[in-house]
Amino acid sequence: MRREAKRTLYSLSKAYQRDVDGLDYEVIAIDNASAKPLDEDMVKAFGPNFRYHYYDTTSVSPVEAVNHGVALAEGDVVAVIVDGARMALSLIHISEP
């Protein structure tokens, strides 16, 4: 999964994206208790808008880790991507009315 995660993170980086300022969005990589966790320095190397968090859990479901990541998000809109499943789950508006 490390190789795939690195590719996914690169695809979200300023080096790959077009017409975005590197700080217009944040990428929060949540590691859902992997046996071989991602390297935090590797995640952060994609830019100052990339953060890494290891989520310690016994659950195989990504739901708790997703909720943790959404709680950490600083933006008003969150896109959730579960890389292990290679799928975007949803777009959630999280700002208070």
Sequence and secondary structure as in RCSB ss.txt:
>XXXX:A:sequence
MRREAKRTLYSLSKAYQRDVDGLDYEVIAIDNASAKPLDEDMVKAFGPNFRYHYYDTTSVSPVEAVNHGVALAEG
DVVAVIVDGARMALSLIHISEP
>XXXX:A:secstr
 HHHHHHHHHHTSTTTSSS  TTSS EEEEEES SS   HHHHHTT TTEEEEEE  S SSSHHHHHHHHHH  S
SEEEEEEGGGTEEEEEEE    
